[in-house]
């Protein structure tokens, strides 16, 4: 982990943070990325396994709220991009 964080600290690098969609507040991959890019201003967030979340939504507005990711915007308002979703 230390080697990866040191590589990510290079200010010229854009970081691609790929994590599953379990919990916006406690993304373990994002926590590691934030050691090198604390405000995520060089980080693009991609969330995987979105298809496993679909059965948990009760209404279309639940899906819309999840996709807007307001919690992630509060936690990382300066992120470079994302979240983007994939299955």
Buried (B, 14 or more C-beta within 10 A) or exposed (E): EEEEBEEBEEEEEEBBBBBBBEEBEEBEBBEBBBBBBEEBEBBBBBBBEBEEBEEEEEEEEEBEEBEEBEEBEEBBEEBBEBBEBEE
